[in-house]
Amino acid sequence: MECSRLTVSAALTLDQLRVKTSVAINWRNVWRTLQEVLTDCTKDNGWLHVSSAADRVVHYTLSQILYNTYEPPSDNELEVLYDIPDRGDQIKILWLQKAAIGFYTVKLKGTLIENTDEKYAMHMLDTAYIRTTHRRQGHGLSILTDLLQGRVGQDMGLSSPISRSMWRGDFLK
Ligand SMILES: CC(C)(COP(=O)(O)OP(=O)(O)OC[C@H]1O[C@@H](n2cnc3c(N)ncnc32)[C@H](O)[C@@H]1OP(=O)(O)O)[C@@H](O)C(=O)NCCC(=O)NCCS
C-alpha cells in the first residue's frame, strides 16, 4: 500500500460509509480505508502527542471505529465505550512501524470536570486502548511509563471503571 499523509484541513468533516464488511472514511472528499487512515510514514516509533487534524482523525478511527465497533468493549471485562475527548484532554497515539496501534487520553490537573464547577485535582488517565493484534507485548504497560515521564512524584489518578485487563497486567501492582 502506498504510504501517504492525510491532507490537513481546518474544517474537519467525517463520514463513515458502511457497506457490510468494509468501512471507509471520507475526509475532504477523499475516501480512505481504515488501514490508509491508520498509516503515516512521517511518524517515528513511540507515543506521540496528537497535534494536528490528521492525528485527530487517527484517534477518532481508533477509538470510535476500531474499539467501539470492531473490537467492542466486553462487559465481563469491565470495559466501556469511549467518548470523544474534551478539548483540554491530552491525547497520545502509539506509532509502530508507521501504523497507529493504540492511544491513551489524560484529563489534565486543573481542567474543569464536565458539567461541574470543580477541577481535576491530579492528572487522570481517562482512556487507554491497544489494538487486539498488538496486545500482550508490553504496549499497555508502556502507557504508564510514558505517562509518568517527567511527572515523577506527582499524584496520578485513573478514571473508573478500571477494566480487568488493566488490573491483570503489571500496571497497577
Ligand atoms: C488494557 C490494555 C490497554 C492492555 O494492553 P496490552 O498491550 O495487552 O498490555 P501488556 O502487553 O502491557 O500486558 C498485558 C499482559 O501481557 C503480558 N505481557 C506483556 N509483555 C508480554 C510479552 N512480551 N509476552 C507475553 N506476554 C506479555 C503482561 O504480563 C500482561 O499479562 P497478564 O494479563 O496475564 O497479567 C488492553 O488490553 C486494552 O486495550 N483493553 C481494552 C480497553 C481497556 O480495557 N482499557 C483500559 C481501561 S481502564
The ligand as an SDF file (V2000), in Angstrom:
LIG
                    3D

 48 50  0  0  0  0  0  0  0  0999 V2000
   -5.7060   -2.8550   28.9250 C   0  0  0  0  0  0  0  0  0  0  0  0
   -4.8700   -2.9110   27.6380 C   0  0  0  0  0  0  0  0  0  0  0  0
   -4.5240   -1.4770   27.2180 C   0  0  0  0  0  0  0  0  0  0  0  0
   -3.5790   -3.7060   27.9140 C   0  0  0  0  0  0  0  0  0  0  0  0
   -2.8100   -3.6940   26.7140 O   0  0  0  0  0  0  0  0  0  0  0  0
   -1.6150   -4.7690   26.4270 P   0  0  0  0  0  0  0  0  0  0  0  0
   -0.7730   -4.1620   25.3770 O   0  0  0  0  0  0  0  0  0  0  0  0
   -2.1660   -6.1170   26.1710 O   0  0  0  0  0  0  0  0  0  0  0  0
   -0.8380   -4.7780   27.8280 O   0  0  0  0  0  0  0  0  0  0  0  0
    0.5430   -5.5070   28.1690 P   0  0  0  0  0  0  0  0  0  0  0  0
    1.0420   -6.2860   26.9860 O   0  0  0  0  0  0  0  0  0  0  0  0
    1.4790   -4.4960   28.7340 O   0  0  0  0  0  0  0  0  0  0  0  0
    0.1180   -6.5100   29.3540 O   0  0  0  0  0  0  0  0  0  0  0  0
   -0.9470   -7.4380   29.1740 C   0  0  0  0  0  0  0  0  0  0  0  0
   -0.4860   -8.8560   29.5260 C   0  0  0  0  0  0  0  0  0  0  0  0
    0.5330   -9.2830   28.6070 O   0  0  0  0  0  0  0  0  0  0  0  0
    1.6700   -9.7160   29.3720 C   0  0  0  0  0  0  0  0  0  0  0  0
    2.8550   -9.4400   28.5310 N   0  0  0  0  0  0  0  0  0  0  0  0
    3.4870   -8.2560   28.3980 C   0  0  0  0  0  0  0  0  0  0  0  0
    4.5180   -8.3940   27.5530 N   0  0  0  0  0  0  0  0  0  0  0  0
    4.4930   -9.6820   27.1080 C   0  0  0  0  0  0  0  0  0  0  0  0
    5.2910  -10.4200   26.2220 C   0  0  0  0  0  0  0  0  0  0  0  0
    6.3330   -9.8580   25.5820 N   0  0  0  0  0  0  0  0  0  0  0  0
    4.9830  -11.7050   26.0110 N   0  0  0  0  0  0  0  0  0  0  0  0
    3.9360  -12.2770   26.6310 C   0  0  0  0  0  0  0  0  0  0  0  0
    3.1250  -11.6330   27.4980 N   0  0  0  0  0  0  0  0  0  0  0  0
    3.4190  -10.3400   27.7300 C   0  0  0  0  0  0  0  0  0  0  0  0
    1.6040   -8.9240   30.6450 C   0  0  0  0  0  0  0  0  0  0  0  0
    2.3390   -9.5230   31.6980 O   0  0  0  0  0  0  0  0  0  0  0  0
    0.1160   -9.0000   30.9180 C   0  0  0  0  0  0  0  0  0  0  0  0
   -0.2030  -10.3190   31.3660 O   0  0  0  0  0  0  0  0  0  0  0  0
   -1.4540  -10.6730   32.3330 P   0  0  0  0  0  0  0  0  0  0  0  0
   -2.6900  -10.0570   31.7160 O   0  0  0  0  0  0  0  0  0  0  0  0
   -1.5170  -12.1580   32.3420 O   0  0  0  0  0  0  0  0  0  0  0  0
   -1.0940  -10.0760   33.6590 O   0  0  0  0  0  0  0  0  0  0  0  0
   -5.6310   -3.6600   26.5020 C   0  0  0  0  0  0  0  0  0  0  0  0
   -5.9870   -4.9420   26.9590 O   0  0  0  0  0  0  0  0  0  0  0  0
   -6.8740   -2.9430   26.0020 C   0  0  0  0  0  0  0  0  0  0  0  0
   -6.7940   -2.0630   25.1580 O   0  0  0  0  0  0  0  0  0  0  0  0
   -8.0600   -3.3340   26.5190 N   0  0  0  0  0  0  0  0  0  0  0  0
   -9.3390   -2.7830   26.0730 C   0  0  0  0  0  0  0  0  0  0  0  0
   -9.5790   -1.3960   26.6510 C   0  0  0  0  0  0  0  0  0  0  0  0
   -9.2730   -1.3210   28.1290 C   0  0  0  0  0  0  0  0  0  0  0  0
   -9.5930   -2.2020   28.9070 O   0  0  0  0  0  0  0  0  0  0  0  0
   -8.6260   -0.2030   28.5260 N   0  0  0  0  0  0  0  0  0  0  0  0
   -8.2910    0.0850   29.9210 C   0  0  0  0  0  0  0  0  0  0  0  0
   -9.4000    0.8670   30.5730 C   0  0  0  0  0  0  0  0  0  0  0  0
   -9.0620    1.1130   32.3010 S   0  0  0  0  0  0  0  0  0  0  0  0
  1  2  1  0
  2  3  1  0
  2  4  1  0
  2 36  1  0
  4  5  1  0
  5  6  1  0
  6  7  2  0
  6  8  1  0
  6  9  1  0
  9 10  1  0
 10 11  2  0
 10 12  1  0
 10 13  1  0
 13 14  1  0
 14 15  1  0
 15 16  1  0
 15 30  1  0
 16 17  1  0
 17 18  1  0
 17 28  1  0
 18 19  1  0
 18 27  1  0
 19 20  2  0
 20 21  1  0
 21 22  1  0
 21 27  2  0
 22 23  1  0
 22 24  2  0
 24 25  1  0
 25 26  2  0
 26 27  1  0
 28 29  1  0
 28 30  1  0
 30 31  1  0
 31 32  1  0
 32 33  2  0
 32 34  1  0
 32 35  1  0
 36 37  1  0
 36 38  1  0
 38 39  2  0
 38 40  1  0
 40 41  1  0
 41 42  1  0
 42 43  1  0
 43 44  2  0
 43 45  1  0
 45 46  1  0
 46 47  1  0
 47 48  1  0
M  END
$$$$
